[in-house]
Amino acid sequence: MTLLPTIRSHADLRAVPMDRLPELAAEIRESIITQVSRTGGHLAPNLGVVELTIAMHYVFDFGHDRLLFDVGHQCYPHKLLTGRLPMLAKLRTREGMAGFPEPREHPADLFSVGHAGTGISTAVGMARGDTLTGEAFDPKANPDGRRVVTLIGDASIVNGVAMEGLNNAGTLKRQMLIVLNDNGMSISKPQGAMAQYFDRVRLSHLYGDFKKAGDKVLRQIPGGSILRDAYHRSTEMFKQAISEGGWFEHFGLLTVGPIDGHDIPTLIEFFAEAKEFDRPMVLHVKTIKGKGLPYAEEDATTFHSPAAHTYDPDSCRVELKKSGRSFTAAFGDAMTDLMRRDEKAVACTAAMPGGTGLDKAMAEFPERTWDTGICESHAMDMMAGLAKCGLKPFFAVYSTFVQRAFDQAFQEVSLQGLAVRLCLDRAGLVGGDGAVHHGFCDVALLRTLPGAALTAAIDEASLLAALEFMRTYDEGLSAVRYPRDNVSDRFAHEPCPAFELGKARLLTPEVDPTKAGEGRGADVAVLAFGTPAIAAMDAVDTLAGEYRVAVYDARFAKPVDAGLLKKLAEAGVPIVTVEDHGVQGGFGTAVLEALAEMGLHAKVTRLGLPDGWIYQDSRSKQLAEAGIDAPGIARAIRSAADTAGDRPTRGNEAPATLGAARER
């Protein structure tokens, strides 16, 4: 590696001779492939934009100009071209390079972005802002001003927010470049009419050799700007470069392409022209997701964001490192089985069939399952329509993305009294993806909805039981949340009781503070919502002989088990609530509210995600930082027991009078 270590800025890149840029592209690919194979990360999307990113940085100075990413999981080449090669070795950890754009890391990253559809709108905002402050590029008045570029994928551009952004971008009276990275993929195959439109554009013979057409135009317009002359004169020859039907032009945007996104000289040529254009424009670029790595090109979905893996070039065999059975896999099997048993069950996902595990059910029930593409709001409304027809819709979606459909959950689902069922994968802390993907507010949002039933699974058996409960719950919206983690086998050999609305499950039958009698009482009761129940059991193991602790799988954040809370409060047992969710508005808050509504006092310690951001790292380190791993829970149990004062610790002799709540 000779070039990449020398690149720290736009000036360094411009010093590289044009004919050596393919060599730089190869070094970037090698660096990404090597690191992701060791630690995991976003592989195929980054390999697909190497040449495109080099060309953008070669023409634009993003220390001065604005680069807005959409989604952001294709930002590794951008980061390497802005001097962050030394951070790559600790990719997706607190000490190293974040997997998404991160302003805390470098000023060239303008926003932390991990959700689709936002890039165009934020770019419009910055374009307007620079105009108001006098910093915007103007070919006559301010030729050294800031240009604005946004990079968006063909699957993201169908997102409703992106459409709103396009509608407003067309009203700009200044330069703004929208680079449409069209690789025929999102995480999975893009869905919908727009994806079919791009397929037609790519296959049309009119657009087969854009570079040749561009050269002809250059020869016919001596000394002129390709794009400026094309925009004003609309030559027939240049129309071969304008996308079929001029779809984007209905938004007031000149559309050029598609062009080869791996041809660096052509890309630089067109970016150089676009740089001087004084109106908003879309440049349609065709790339190959996973470019340069055969197994990533052949299976871009699997290698979109793989775990650490090994590759044997002799046998062409790739092995992904696995550590156990994931909740996602467990859900996929459970959902498929549920659909076999109930013909009214239908399911959808928003561009995440593999990520949510729904792909298995989709293969078996193609007429009862749908991938809507990156449009969670539409998916929620579609599920409402299916529910209105008497079907039983399940929406498999990451917790971090369901918040994008909250308005629809309110208006079209809950307000109508419809039973739509949400399967919230990646709930809580997500590890290397960091703050942009944490599922920290789904409970706080959804428990505001009347009639909602909010559950969480602690293992595979309880996930199956929760789904079965939801299948028959028709009073309103329901949800089950589960983390990006493997299922525990701690209770694998015990029967899992069915879910009953608003009822918790005691995991420590030998310690039951709700029953009178010698040896029945508890020093502390832990009410854990979701997988922190397993960590709580591990914490109790470390405290054996020191304290008597009752651990409950709370099961419901709405409605909470009011009967249990009443008994604990009357017995004077301190309560510790634990959740892999924000402490504000979450399960612990629901417990406090329930106690207040019953006029009861109890010592309540709430553990959960703090009122602050937890950045990328391993999930285990993030849980420790939040204090909701086994050691953190053990500390809270000890503190709750030791500060309980002279309360009765056995039986139901007297009510407690101490009222307190502590946040972690």
C-alpha positions as CSV (number, residue, x, y, z in Angstrom):
1,M,0.0,0.0,0.0
2,T,1.6,3.2,-1.2
3,L,-1.0,5.8,-2.0
4,L,-3.8,5.5,0.6
5,P,-1.6,6.3,3.7
6,T,-0.6,9.6,2.0
7,I,-4.2,10.8,1.5
8,R,-5.6,13.1,4.2
9,S,-7.3,15.8,2.3
10,H,-8.6,17.0,-1.1
11,A,-5.2,18.5,-1.9
12,D,-3.5,15.2,-1.3
13,L,-5.9,13.4,-3.6
14,R,-5.5,16.0,-6.3
15,A,-1.8,15.5,-6.2
16,V,-2.3,11.8,-7.3
17,P,-1.9,11.5,-11.1
18,M,-5.1,10.5,-12.8
19,D,-3.7,7.3,-14.2
20,R,-2.9,6.1,-10.6
21,L,-6.4,6.5,-9.3
22,P,-7.4,2.9,-10.1
23,E,-4.4,1.9,-8.0
24,L,-5.8,4.0,-5.1
25,A,-9.2,2.3,-5.6
26,A,-7.6,-1.1,-5.3
27,E,-5.9,-0.1,-2.0
28,I,-9.2,1.2,-0.6
29,R,-10.9,-2.0,-1.5
30,E,-8.2,-4.1,0.0
31,S,-8.3,-2.2,3.2
32,I,-12.1,-2.5,3.6
33,I,-12.2,-6.2,2.7
34,T,-9.4,-7.0,5.1
35,Q,-10.9,-5.1,8.0
36,V,-14.5,-6.2,7.6
37,S,-13.4,-9.9,7.4
38,R,-11.9,-9.4,10.8
39,T,-14.6,-7.4,12.6
40,G,-17.7,-7.4,10.5
41,G,-19.2,-4.2,9.0
42,H,-20.8,-2.9,5.9
43,L,-19.0,-4.6,3.0
44,A,-20.8,-4.8,-0.3
45,P,-22.2,-1.2,-0.2
46,N,-18.8,0.3,0.4
47,L,-17.1,-1.8,-2.3
48,G,-19.6,-0.5,-4.8
49,V,-18.9,3.2,-4.4
50,V,-15.1,3.2,-4.3
51,E,-14.5,4.8,-7.7
52,L,-17.6,7.0,-7.3
53,T,-16.3,8.4,-4.0
54,I,-12.8,8.9,-5.4
55,A,-14.2,10.9,-8.3
56,M,-16.4,13.0,-6.0
57,H,-13.5,13.9,-3.7
58,Y,-11.2,14.5,-6.7
59,V,-13.5,17.2,-8.1
60,F,-15.1,18.6,-4.9
61,D,-13.3,19.8,-1.8
62,F,-15.4,18.4,1.0
63,G,-13.4,20.3,3.6
64,H,-15.2,23.3,2.1
65,D,-18.1,21.9,-0.1
66,R,-21.0,20.0,1.5
67,L,-21.4,16.2,1.2
68,L,-24.6,14.8,2.6
69,F,-25.0,11.0,2.8
70,D,-28.2,9.2,2.7
71,V,-28.2,6.1,5.0
72,G,-24.5,6.4,5.4
73,H,-23.5,2.7,5.3
74,Q,-21.4,3.4,2.1
75,C,-19.2,6.0,3.8
76,Y,-16.0,3.9,4.4
77,P,-14.2,5.1,1.2
78,H,-15.1,8.7,2.1
79,K,-13.6,8.3,5.5
80,L,-10.4,6.8,4.2
81,L,-10.1,9.7,1.8
82,T,-10.3,12.1,4.7
83,G,-7.4,10.8,6.6
84,R,-9.0,8.1,8.8
85,L,-7.1,5.1,7.7
86,P,-5.4,4.8,11.2
87,M,-8.9,4.5,12.7
88,L,-10.0,1.6,10.4
89,A,-8.2,-1.1,12.5
90,K,-10.8,-0.5,15.3
91,L,-13.8,-0.2,13.0
92,R,-17.2,0.1,14.8
93,T,-15.6,0.5,18.3
94,R,-15.5,3.5,20.5
95,E,-11.7,4.0,19.8
96,G,-12.0,3.6,16.1
97,M,-14.0,4.5,13.0
98,A,-17.7,4.6,13.3
99,G,-19.6,2.6,10.7
100,F,-21.7,5.6,9.7
101,P,-20.9,9.3,9.1
102,E,-20.1,10.8,12.5
103,P,-19.5,14.6,13.0
104,R,-17.7,13.9,16.3
105,E,-15.1,12.0,14.3
106,H,-14.4,14.5,11.4
107,P,-15.8,17.8,10.1
108,A,-16.3,16.3,6.7
109,D,-19.1,14.1,8.2
110,L,-21.9,16.7,8.4
111,F,-24.6,14.5,10.0
112,S,-24.8,11.2,11.8
113,V,-27.0,9.2,9.4
114,G,-28.4,5.7,9.5
115,H,-31.9,6.1,8.3
116,A,-32.9,6.2,4.6
117,G,-34.3,9.1,2.7
118,T,-32.9,12.1,4.7
119,G,-29.9,13.2,2.5
120,I,-31.8,15.2,-0.1
121,S,-33.8,17.2,2.5
122,T,-30.7,18.0,4.6
123,A,-28.9,19.0,1.5
124,V,-31.7,21.3,0.5
125,G,-31.4,22.8,4.0
126,M,-27.7,23.4,3.7
127,A,-28.1,24.8,0.2
128,R,-30.6,27.3,1.5
129,G,-28.5,28.0,4.6
130,D,-25.3,28.8,2.6
131,T,-27.4,31.0,0.3
132,L,-28.7,33.0,3.2
133,T,-25.2,33.4,4.8
134,G,-23.6,34.4,1.5
135,E,-21.4,31.3,1.4
136,A,-23.2,29.5,-1.5
137,F,-21.4,28.9,-4.9
138,D,-22.5,31.2,-7.6
139,P,-20.7,31.0,-11.0
140,K,-20.5,34.8,-11.2
141,A,-21.0,36.3,-7.8
142,N,-19.2,33.7,-5.7
143,P,-17.3,31.2,-7.7
144,D,-15.4,30.0,-4.6
145,G,-18.5,29.4,-2.6
146,R,-19.7,26.1,-1.2
147,R,-21.2,23.5,-3.5
148,V,-23.7,20.9,-2.2
149,V,-23.6,17.2,-3.1
150,T,-25.8,14.4,-1.8
151,L,-25.4,10.7,-2.4
152,I,-28.5,8.5,-2.4
153,G,-29.2,5.0,-3.4
154,D,-31.9,3.8,-5.9
155,A,-33.7,2.0,-3.1
156,S,-33.6,5.0,-0.7
157,I,-35.0,7.4,-3.2
158,V,-38.4,5.8,-3.1
159,N,-38.7,6.8,0.6
160,G,-41.3,9.3,1.3
161,V,-38.9,11.8,2.9
162,A,-36.7,11.6,-0.2
163,M,-39.7,12.4,-2.5
164,E,-40.5,15.4,-0.3
165,G,-36.8,16.4,-0.6
166,L,-36.9,16.1,-4.4
167,N,-40.0,18.2,-4.6
168,N,-38.3,21.0,-2.7
169,A,-34.9,20.6,-4.4
170,G,-36.5,21.6,-7.7
171,T,-37.4,25.0,-6.3
172,L,-33.7,25.9,-5.7
173,K,-32.2,28.6,-7.8
174,R,-28.6,27.5,-7.2
175,Q,-26.2,24.5,-7.6
176,M,-27.1,21.3,-5.9
177,L,-26.1,17.8,-7.2
178,I,-28.0,14.7,-6.3
179,V,-25.9,11.6,-7.1
180,L,-28.2,8.6,-7.6
181,N,-26.2,5.5,-6.9
182,D,-28.1,2.9,-8.7
183,N,-26.9,-0.7,-8.0
184,G,-30.2,-2.5,-8.3
185,M,-30.0,-3.3,-4.6
186,S,-30.8,-1.8,-1.2
187,I,-30.0,-4.4,1.4
188,S,-32.2,-6.8,-0.6
189,K,-33.6,-6.4,-4.1
190,P,-35.5,-3.0,-4.3
191,Q,-39.2,-3.2,-4.6
192,G,-41.9,-1.2,-6.3
193,A,-42.7,0.7,-9.4
194,M,-39.6,3.0,-9.1
195,A,-37.3,0.0,-9.0
196,Q,-39.0,-1.3,-12.1
197,Y,-38.5,2.1,-13.8
198,F,-34.8,2.0,-13.1
199,D,-34.6,-1.5,-14.5
200,R,-36.1,-0.3,-17.7
201,V,-33.7,2.7,-17.9
202,R,-30.7,0.4,-17.3
203,L,-31.8,-2.1,-20.0
204,S,-32.9,0.4,-22.6
205,H,-30.6,0.5,-25.7
206,L,-30.8,4.3,-25.7
207,Y,-28.6,4.4,-22.6
208,G,-26.1,1.7,-23.4
209,D,-23.1,3.8,-24.1
210,F,-23.4,7.2,-22.4
211,K,-19.7,8.1,-22.6
212,K,-19.7,7.8,-26.4
213,A,-22.8,10.0,-26.6
214,G,-21.2,12.6,-24.3
215,D,-18.0,12.7,-26.5
216,K,-20.2,13.4,-29.5
217,V,-21.9,16.2,-27.7
218,L,-18.5,17.7,-26.7
219,R,-17.5,17.7,-30.3
220,Q,-20.7,19.4,-31.4
221,I,-20.5,22.1,-28.8
222,P,-17.0,23.6,-29.1
223,G,-15.9,25.2,-25.9
224,G,-19.3,24.9,-24.3
225,S,-20.4,23.3,-21.0
226,I,-22.1,20.0,-21.7
227,L,-24.6,20.3,-19.0
228,R,-25.3,24.0,-19.3
229,D,-25.8,23.8,-23.1
230,A,-27.9,20.6,-22.8
231,Y,-30.1,22.2,-20.2
232,H,-30.8,25.4,-22.2
233,R,-30.7,24.0,-25.8
234,S,-31.9,20.4,-25.2
235,T,-29.9,18.9,-28.1
236,E,-31.3,15.6,-29.4
237,M,-27.9,14.0,-29.0
238,F,-27.7,14.9,-25.3
239,K,-31.2,13.6,-24.7
240,Q,-29.8,10.1,-25.0
241,A,-28.2,10.9,-21.6
242,I,-31.5,12.1,-20.1
243,S,-33.3,9.3,-18.3
244,E,-36.3,7.7,-20.0
245,G,-39.4,9.8,-19.5
246,G,-37.5,12.6,-17.7
247,W,-39.0,11.4,-14.4
248,F,-36.9,13.7,-12.2
249,E,-37.5,16.6,-14.5
250,H,-41.1,16.7,-13.2
251,F,-39.5,17.9,-10.0
252,G,-37.6,20.6,-11.9
253,L,-34.3,18.6,-11.9
254,L,-32.2,18.1,-14.9
255,T,-31.4,14.3,-15.0
256,V,-28.2,13.0,-16.6
257,G,-27.3,9.3,-17.0
258,P,-27.0,6.5,-16.3
259,I,-23.2,6.5,-16.5
260,D,-20.7,3.9,-15.4
261,G,-20.0,4.4,-11.7
262,H,-16.7,2.5,-11.9
263,D,-15.2,4.6,-14.8
264,I,-13.1,7.1,-12.9
265,P,-12.2,9.4,-15.8
266,T,-15.8,9.6,-17.0
267,L,-17.0,10.3,-13.5
268,I,-14.5,13.0,-13.0
269,E,-15.4,14.6,-16.4
270,F,-19.1,14.7,-15.4
271,F,-18.5,15.9,-11.9
272,A,-16.3,18.7,-13.2
273,E,-19.2,19.8,-15.4
274,A,-21.8,19.5,-12.6
275,K,-19.6,21.5,-10.3
276,E,-20.1,24.6,-12.4
277,F,-23.8,24.1,-13.1
278,D,-26.0,26.7,-11.4
279,R,-29.2,24.6,-11.0
280,P,-30.2,21.5,-9.1
281,M,-29.4,18.3,-11.0
282,V,-29.6,14.5,-10.6
283,L,-26.6,12.4,-11.9
284,H,-27.7,8.8,-12.3
285,V,-24.7,6.5,-11.8
286,K,-24.8,2.8,-12.3
287,T,-22.6,0.7,-9.9
288,I,-22.2,-2.9,-8.8
289,K,-22.7,-3.6,-5.2
290,G,-19.8,-5.6,-3.8
291,K,-17.6,-4.6,-6.8
292,G,-14.2,-6.2,-6.8
293,L,-15.0,-9.1,-4.4
294,P,-16.6,-12.0,-6.2
295,Y,-18.6,-13.5,-3.3
296,A,-19.9,-10.0,-2.4
297,E,-20.9,-9.3,-6.0
298,E,-22.7,-12.7,-6.2
299,D,-24.5,-12.4,-2.9
300,A,-24.7,-8.7,-2.0
301,T,-27.6,-9.3,0.4
302,T,-25.7,-11.7,2.6
303,F,-22.5,-9.5,2.4
304,H,-24.3,-6.2,2.9
305,S,-23.2,-6.2,6.5
306,P,-21.6,-9.5,7.3
307,A,-20.1,-10.7,10.6
308,A,-16.4,-11.5,10.6
309,H,-15.6,-14.2,8.1
310,T,-12.9,-16.1,6.3
311,Y,-12.4,-16.6,2.5
312,D,-10.5,-19.4,0.9
313,P,-9.7,-18.3,-2.7
314,D,-8.7,-21.7,-3.7
315,S,-12.0,-23.3,-3.0
316,C,-14.0,-20.0,-3.3
317,R,-15.5,-20.8,0.1
318,V,-16.6,-18.2,2.5
319,E,-17.4,-18.9,6.2
320,L,-19.2,-16.5,8.4
321,K,-18.3,-16.7,12.0
322,K,-21.3,-17.6,14.1
323,S,-21.6,-17.8,17.8
324,G,-25.2,-19.2,18.3
325,R,-28.8,-19.0,17.3
326,S,-30.0,-15.4,16.8
327,F,-33.4,-14.0,17.8
328,T,-33.8,-13.1,14.1
329,A,-33.4,-16.7,13.1
330,A,-35.8,-17.8,15.9
331,F,-38.4,-15.3,14.7
332,G,-38.1,-16.4,11.1
333,D,-38.9,-20.0,12.0
334,A,-41.6,-19.0,14.5
335,M,-43.3,-16.7,12.0
336,T,-43.2,-19.4,9.3
337,D,-44.8,-21.9,11.6
338,L,-47.5,-19.4,12.7
339,M,-48.4,-18.7,9.1
340,R,-48.7,-22.5,8.5
341,R,-51.2,-22.7,11.4
342,D,-53.2,-19.6,10.6
343,E,-54.3,-18.8,7.1
344,K,-55.3,-15.3,8.1
345,A,-51.8,-14.4,9.2
346,V,-50.0,-12.1,6.7
347,A,-46.6,-10.4,7.1
348,C,-44.5,-7.6,5.6
349,T,-41.1,-6.0,6.0
350,A,-39.7,-2.7,4.8
351,A,-36.6,-3.7,2.7
352,M,-35.4,-6.1,5.5
353,P,-36.5,-9.7,4.5
354,G,-33.1,-11.2,5.5
355,G,-32.4,-8.7,8.3
356,T,-35.7,-9.6,10.1
357,G,-35.7,-13.3,9.2
358,L,-39.0,-12.9,7.3
359,D,-37.3,-14.2,4.1
360,K,-38.1,-17.8,5.1
361,A,-41.9,-17.1,5.4
362,M,-41.7,-15.1,2.1
363,A,-40.3,-18.1,0.3
364,E,-43.1,-20.4,1.6
365,F,-46.0,-17.9,1.5
366,P,-45.3,-15.5,-1.4
367,E,-48.9,-14.5,-1.7
368,R,-49.2,-13.6,2.0
369,T,-45.9,-11.7,2.5
370,W,-44.5,-8.5,1.1
371,D,-41.4,-6.5,1.0
372,T,-42.5,-2.9,0.6
373,G,-39.1,-1.4,0.1
374,I,-37.7,1.4,2.4
375,C,-41.0,2.9,3.4
376,E,-42.1,2.0,6.9
377,S,-45.0,4.5,6.9
378,H,-46.5,2.9,3.9
379,A,-46.0,-0.6,5.3
380,M,-47.8,0.4,8.5
381,D,-50.7,1.8,6.6
382,M,-50.8,-1.3,4.3
383,M,-51.0,-3.5,7.4
384,A,-53.9,-1.4,8.7
385,G,-55.7,-2.0,5.4
386,L,-55.1,-5.7,5.7
387,A,-56.4,-5.7,9.3
388,K,-59.5,-3.8,8.2
389,C,-60.2,-6.8,5.8
390,G,-60.1,-9.2,8.7
391,L,-56.6,-10.5,8.3
392,K,-53.9,-10.8,11.0
393,P,-51.0,-8.6,9.8
394,F,-47.5,-8.9,11.3
395,F,-45.0,-6.1,10.5
396,A,-41.3,-7.3,11.0
397,V,-39.2,-4.1,11.4
398,Y,-36.2,-2.9,13.3
399,S,-37.0,-1.0,16.4
400,T,-35.0,2.0,15.2
401,F,-37.2,2.2,12.0
402,V,-40.6,1.7,13.5
403,Q,-40.5,5.2,14.9
404,R,-40.7,6.4,11.3
405,A,-44.2,5.0,11.2
406,F,-45.5,6.2,14.5
407,D,-47.9,8.6,12.9
408,Q,-49.5,5.7,11.0
409,A,-49.5,3.5,14.1
410,F,-51.5,6.3,15.8
411,Q,-53.9,7.4,13.0
412,E,-54.5,4.4,10.9
413,V,-54.0,1.6,13.4
414,S,-54.8,2.6,17.0
415,L,-57.4,5.3,16.3
416,Q,-59.3,2.7,14.2
417,G,-59.0,0.0,16.8
418,L,-57.2,-2.3,14.4
419,A,-55.0,-5.2,15.4
420,V,-51.6,-4.7,13.7
421,R,-48.8,-6.7,15.2
422,L,-45.2,-5.3,15.3
423,C,-42.2,-7.6,15.6
424,L,-39.4,-5.3,16.7
425,D,-36.0,-6.7,15.9
426,R,-32.8,-5.0,17.1
427,A,-34.6,-3.6,20.1
428,G,-32.3,-1.9,22.6
429,L,-28.5,-1.6,22.1
430,V,-27.2,-2.8,18.7
431,G,-23.4,-2.9,19.0
432,G,-21.3,-1.7,16.2
433,D,-24.0,0.2,14.3
434,G,-24.1,2.6,17.3
435,A,-26.4,5.5,18.1
436,V,-28.0,5.7,14.7
437,H,-29.6,2.2,15.1
438,H,-30.3,1.8,18.8
439,G,-33.9,0.8,19.5
440,F,-34.2,3.0,22.6
441,C,-37.7,4.6,22.3
442,D,-40.2,2.1,20.9
443,V,-41.9,1.5,24.3
444,A,-42.0,5.2,25.1
445,L,-43.7,5.9,21.8
446,L,-46.1,2.9,21.5
447,R,-47.3,2.8,25.1
448,T,-49.1,6.2,24.5
449,L,-51.5,4.4,22.2
450,P,-54.8,3.3,23.8
451,G,-55.4,-0.4,23.6
452,A,-51.7,-1.3,22.8
453,A,-50.2,-4.4,24.3
454,L,-46.4,-4.2,24.5
455,T,-44.4,-7.4,25.2
456,A,-40.8,-8.5,25.1
457,A,-39.1,-11.9,24.8
458,I,-36.3,-13.2,27.0
459,D,-35.5,-16.3,24.9
460,E,-36.8,-18.4,21.9
461,A,-39.6,-20.1,23.8
462,S,-41.0,-16.8,25.1
463,L,-40.7,-15.2,21.6
464,L,-42.9,-18.0,20.3
465,A,-45.4,-17.5,23.2
466,A,-45.5,-13.8,22.6
467,L,-46.2,-14.2,18.9
468,E,-49.0,-16.6,19.8
469,F,-50.5,-14.1,22.2
470,M,-50.3,-11.4,19.5
471,R,-52.0,-13.7,17.0
472,T,-55.1,-13.8,19.1
473,Y,-55.0,-10.2,20.5
474,D,-57.6,-8.2,18.6
475,E,-58.0,-5.2,20.9
476,G,-55.5,-3.0,19.2
477,L,-51.9,-2.7,18.2
478,S,-49.5,-5.2,19.8
479,A,-45.7,-5.6,19.7
480,V,-42.9,-7.9,20.8
481,R,-39.4,-6.6,21.1
482,Y,-36.1,-8.7,21.0
483,P,-32.5,-7.7,20.6
484,R,-29.7,-8.1,18.1
485,D,-28.3,-11.0,20.1
486,N,-28.4,-14.8,20.4
487,V,-31.2,-16.5,22.3
488,S,-30.3,-17.8,25.8
489,D,-30.7,-21.5,26.7
490,R,-31.0,-20.8,30.5
491,F,-34.7,-21.8,30.6
492,A,-34.6,-24.1,27.6
493,H,-35.5,-27.1,29.7
494,E,-38.4,-25.4,31.5
495,P,-41.9,-25.1,30.2
496,C,-42.7,-21.5,29.0
497,P,-46.2,-20.5,30.2
498,A,-48.5,-18.8,27.8
499,F,-48.6,-15.0,27.8
500,E,-51.5,-13.5,29.7
501,L,-52.3,-9.9,29.2
502,G,-50.6,-7.8,31.8
503,K,-49.1,-10.7,33.8
504,A,-45.5,-11.2,34.7
505,R,-43.7,-14.6,35.1
506,L,-41.7,-15.4,38.2
507,L,-38.3,-16.9,37.3
508,T,-37.3,-17.7,40.9
509,P,-40.0,-19.9,42.3
510,E,-37.9,-20.5,45.4
511,V,-38.2,-16.8,46.2
512,D,-41.7,-15.5,46.0
513,P,-42.4,-12.3,48.0
514,T,-46.1,-12.3,47.1
515,K,-46.8,-15.4,49.2
516,A,-46.7,-15.4,53.0
517,G,-44.7,-17.9,55.0
518,E,-41.2,-18.4,56.4
519,G,-38.6,-18.2,53.7
520,R,-40.9,-16.8,51.1
521,G,-40.0,-13.2,51.3
522,A,-37.4,-11.3,49.3
523,D,-34.9,-8.5,50.0
524,V,-35.4,-7.2,46.5
525,A,-37.6,-7.9,43.5
526,V,-36.2,-7.4,40.1
527,L,-38.7,-6.8,37.3
528,A,-36.9,-7.2,34.0
529,F,-38.5,-6.4,30.7
530,G,-37.0,-8.6,28.0
531,T,-33.6,-10.1,27.8
532,P,-32.2,-8.2,30.8
533,A,-34.1,-10.9,32.8
534,I,-31.3,-13.3,31.8
535,A,-28.7,-10.9,33.0
536,A,-30.7,-10.4,36.2
537,M,-30.6,-14.2,36.8
538,D,-26.8,-14.1,36.3
539,A,-26.6,-11.3,38.8
540,V,-28.6,-13.2,41.4
541,D,-26.1,-16.2,40.9
542,T,-23.3,-13.9,42.0
543,L,-25.3,-12.8,45.1
544,A,-26.2,-16.2,46.2
545,G,-26.3,-16.5,50.0
546,E,-26.0,-12.7,50.3
547,Y,-29.5,-11.6,49.4
548,R,-32.8,-13.2,48.6
549,V,-33.9,-11.9,45.2
550,A,-37.0,-12.5,43.3
551,V,-36.6,-12.1,39.5
552,Y,-39.6,-11.6,37.3
553,D,-39.9,-11.7,33.5
554,A,-42.2,-8.7,33.4
555,R,-43.4,-9.6,29.9
556,F,-45.6,-6.5,29.5
557,A,-44.6,-2.8,29.5
558,K,-48.3,-2.1,28.7
559,P,-50.2,-3.1,30.6
560,V,-47.8,-3.7,33.5
561,D,-48.7,-6.3,36.2
562,A,-50.5,-4.0,38.6
563,G,-51.5,-6.9,40.8
564,L,-47.9,-7.9,41.3
565,L,-46.8,-4.3,42.0
566,K,-49.5,-4.0,44.6
567,K,-48.3,-7.1,46.5
568,L,-44.7,-6.0,46.3
569,A,-45.5,-2.5,47.6
570,E,-47.7,-3.8,50.4
571,A,-44.9,-6.2,51.4
572,G,-42.4,-3.4,51.4
573,V,-40.1,-5.1,48.9
574,P,-37.7,-2.7,47.1
575,I,-38.2,-3.0,43.3
576,V,-35.4,-2.8,40.7
577,T,-36.7,-2.4,37.1
578,V,-34.4,-3.3,34.2
579,E,-34.8,-2.7,30.5
580,D,-32.8,-2.5,27.3
581,H,-34.6,0.8,26.5
582,G,-34.4,4.4,27.4
583,V,-35.1,4.9,31.1
584,Q,-37.3,7.9,30.3
585,G,-40.7,6.8,29.3
586,G,-39.9,3.1,29.3
587,F,-41.0,0.1,31.4
588,G,-39.6,1.5,34.6
589,T,-41.6,4.7,34.1
590,A,-44.7,2.6,33.5
591,V,-44.1,0.9,36.8
592,L,-43.9,4.2,38.7
593,E,-47.0,5.5,37.0
594,A,-49.0,2.3,37.9
595,L,-47.9,2.6,41.6
596,A,-48.9,6.3,41.6
597,E,-52.3,5.5,40.1
598,M,-52.9,2.9,42.8
599,G,-51.8,5.4,45.5
600,L,-49.0,3.0,46.6
601,H,-45.5,3.8,47.7
602,A,-42.4,1.7,47.0
603,K,-38.7,2.1,46.7
604,V,-38.1,1.8,42.9
605,T,-34.7,1.8,41.2
606,R,-34.9,2.1,37.4
607,L,-32.1,0.7,35.3
608,G,-32.1,1.4,31.5
609,L,-30.4,3.4,28.8
610,P,-29.3,6.8,30.1
611,D,-30.4,10.2,28.9
612,G,-27.5,10.4,26.5
613,W,-26.0,8.7,23.4
614,I,-24.2,5.4,23.6
615,Y,-21.8,5.2,20.6
616,Q,-20.5,2.3,18.6
617,D,-18.9,-0.6,20.3
618,S,-19.6,-4.2,21.1
619,R,-23.1,-4.8,22.6
620,S,-21.6,-6.3,25.7
621,K,-19.6,-3.1,26.4
622,Q,-22.6,-1.0,25.7
623,L,-24.7,-3.0,28.2
624,A,-22.0,-2.5,30.8
625,E,-21.8,1.2,30.1
626,A,-25.6,1.5,30.7
627,G,-25.3,-0.6,33.8
628,I,-27.7,-3.3,32.6
629,D,-25.3,-6.2,32.4
630,A,-25.1,-8.7,35.2
631,P,-22.5,-6.8,37.3
632,G,-24.5,-3.5,36.9
633,I,-27.7,-5.2,38.0
634,A,-25.9,-6.9,41.0
635,R,-24.8,-3.5,42.1
636,A,-28.3,-2.1,41.9
637,I,-29.7,-5.1,43.9
638,R,-27.1,-4.6,46.6
639,S,-27.8,-0.9,46.8
640,A,-31.5,-1.4,46.9
641,A,-31.3,-4.0,49.7
642,D,-28.7,-2.1,51.8
643,T,-30.7,1.2,51.8
644,A,-34.1,-0.4,52.4
645,G,-33.9,0.6,56.1
646,D,-36.0,-1.2,58.7
647,R,-38.8,-2.3,56.2
648,P,-40.2,-5.8,56.7
649,T,-38.5,-8.2,54.4
650,R,-40.7,-11.3,55.0
651,G,-44.4,-11.8,54.5
652,N,-47.0,-9.1,54.2
653,E,-46.9,-7.7,57.7
654,A,-46.9,-4.0,56.9
655,P,-47.0,-1.6,53.9
656,A,-43.9,0.3,52.9
657,T,-43.9,4.1,53.1
658,L,-40.7,4.9,51.3
659,G,-41.2,6.4,47.9
660,A,-38.2,6.9,45.7
661,A,-37.0,6.4,42.1
662,R,-33.5,6.4,40.9
663,E,-32.3,6.5,37.3
664,R,-29.2,4.8,36.0
